[in-house]
Amino acid sequence: MSDERSDQERIESRAHLLPEESAVGSDNAEAQADAILADSDIREDRNVAEDTVLEHRTSDQTVTRSEPPD
């Protein structure tokens, strides 16, 4: 792999629970991370045109708030 991280590195990185996940807890954060990443990989469209660039952005980079948060 050139710039892609190994599956284990991705799992370890994602295994750090988000605040929402910490609030409810996790019996096995690594297994949870593995499942989340596997689902994400399935959803990623790898059959795009050759000249298409897939962008990897976080939701706060893609969503424009129309009203102030509560």
Secondary structure, DSSP 8 states (H G I E B T S, - for coil): --SS--HHHHHHHHTS--HHHHHH--S-HHHHHHHHHHHHHHHS-----TT-------HHHH---SS---
